Amino acid sequence: MFTSLVTTFGNAAFGESAAQLPAAVVAHGPWGGGGFSPLFLLIPLFWILIIGLFIFLGRRTWRRNHRWAATQGGESVLRERYARGEIDETEYRQRLGVLRGGEK
């Protein structure tokens, strides 16, 4: 009974019975070896590592650019004020040292 049920569903689902398939496919599966292969886990693991690497590098680059832009914002305003003559060289160097964290 079970065999006839499998054959009936097999014919309906695939359009062919197990007798029409080559013996190697029936015995070992369509991939030759049959059973579980550790390579099955390596492909998803590879893509997870690649995606994780892109996320890591993207966040790292964004943080560096964000810090650089924050420091450049203050320095560019200071340069503009010095160029317009609003502050002298001594005050410019003093404030630049404070912005860069050297002097307070």
Backbone torsions as a table, in degrees:
resi	resn	phi	psi	omega
1	MET	NA	-46.6	-179.5
2	PHE	-61.4	-41.6	180.0
3	THR	-62.7	-43.3	-179.9
4	SER	-67.9	-33.5	177.7
5	LEU	-67.2	-43.0	178.2
6	VAL	-64.6	-43.3	179.8
7	THR	-64.6	-39.5	179.4
8	THR	-64.9	-47.9	179.2
9	PHE	-69.8	-34.9	176.9
10	GLY	-62.4	-43.8	178.3
11	ASN	-64.8	-39.5	-178.3
12	ALA	-70.9	-38.1	-175.6
13	ALA	-81.5	-41.3	-172.1
14	PHE	-111.4	-12.2	178.7
15	GLY	78.8	7.3	178.7
16	GLU	-151.5	156.5	179.5
17	SER	-96.1	169.1	179.5
18	ALA	-64.2	-24.4	-179.7
19	ALA	-69.7	-23.6	-178.2
20	GLN	-85.9	-12.3	179.7
21	LEU	-83.2	151.8	175.1
22	PRO	-62.0	150.6	-176.0
23	ALA	-62.2	-35.3	-179.1
24	ALA	-65.7	-36.8	179.6
25	VAL	-70.0	-40.0	179.8
26	VAL	-66.9	-41.4	-175.5
27	ALA	-77.1	-40.2	-171.4
28	HIS	-117.6	1.5	-179.4
29	GLY	87.3	166.8	-175.1
30	PRO	-69.3	-13.8	-177.5
31	TRP	-102.6	10.1	173.1
32	GLY	92.4	-51.6	-173.2
33	GLY	-92.0	-32.8	-175.7
34	GLY	69.1	167.9	178.7
35	GLY	75.6	-168.1	-176.0
36	PHE	-94.7	136.6	178.6
37	SER	-119.6	136.9	178.6
38	PRO	-65.3	-21.2	177.5
39	LEU	-63.6	-23.1	177.7
40	PHE	-58.7	-34.3	-179.4
41	LEU	-86.0	-21.7	-175.6
42	LEU	-72.3	-35.0	-178.4
43	ILE	-66.2	-50.7	176.1
44	PRO	-63.0	-36.7	178.3
45	LEU	-62.5	-41.2	176.9
46	PHE	-58.4	-48.1	-177.6
47	TRP	-69.7	-34.2	176.0
48	ILE	-63.6	-42.1	178.1
49	LEU	-65.5	-40.8	179.1
50	ILE	-64.0	-46.6	179.4
51	ILE	-64.0	-41.9	177.0
52	GLY	-61.8	-38.6	177.7
53	LEU	-63.8	-43.5	177.7
54	PHE	-62.8	-40.8	178.3
55	ILE	-64.9	-44.9	179.9
56	PHE	-60.2	-49.2	-178.9
57	LEU	-67.0	-36.5	178.1
58	GLY	-64.4	-45.5	179.3
59	ARG	-65.9	-40.0	180.0
60	ARG	-63.8	-44.6	178.5
61	THR	-63.9	-42.7	-179.5
62	TRP	-62.4	-43.3	179.8
63	ARG	-62.2	-44.1	179.4
64	ARG	-62.5	-44.6	179.5
65	ASN	-65.7	-36.1	179.8
66	HIS	-65.8	-45.6	177.6
67	ARG	-63.3	-42.7	-179.3
68	TRP	-63.2	-42.6	-179.7
69	ALA	-66.3	-36.9	179.8
70	ALA	-65.5	-41.4	179.3
71	THR	-73.9	-35.8	-179.8
72	GLN	-69.7	-28.2	178.7
73	GLY	-60.9	-48.4	179.7
74	GLY	-68.8	-39.9	-179.5
75	GLU	-67.8	-37.0	-180.0
76	SER	-68.6	-37.3	176.5
77	VAL	-64.8	-41.5	179.0
78	LEU	-63.4	-42.4	177.1
79	ARG	-61.8	-41.7	178.8
80	GLU	-63.2	-42.5	179.2
81	ARG	-64.3	-38.3	178.1
82	TYR	-67.5	-40.4	-179.5
83	ALA	-66.5	-34.3	179.1
84	ARG	-78.7	-11.5	179.3
85	GLY	89.2	11.8	179.7
86	GLU	-71.6	-29.2	177.9
87	ILE	-129.9	153.2	178.9
88	ASP	-90.0	179.0	-174.5
89	GLU	-65.0	-38.8	-179.4
90	THR	-63.0	-46.7	179.2
91	GLU	-66.2	-37.8	178.1
92	TYR	-59.7	-49.5	-178.5
93	ARG	-65.9	-37.3	179.5
94	GLN	-64.2	-48.1	-178.9
95	ARG	-68.6	-34.3	177.5
96	LEU	-64.4	-39.7	176.6
97	GLY	-64.1	-37.8	177.6
98	VAL	-66.2	-42.4	179.8
99	LEU	-63.7	-37.7	-179.0
100	ARG	-83.5	-4.6	175.1
101	GLY	87.6	10.2	-178.4
102	GLY	-82.6	-43.9	-177.5
103	GLU	-125.9	157.5	174.8
104	LYS	-134.1	NA	NA
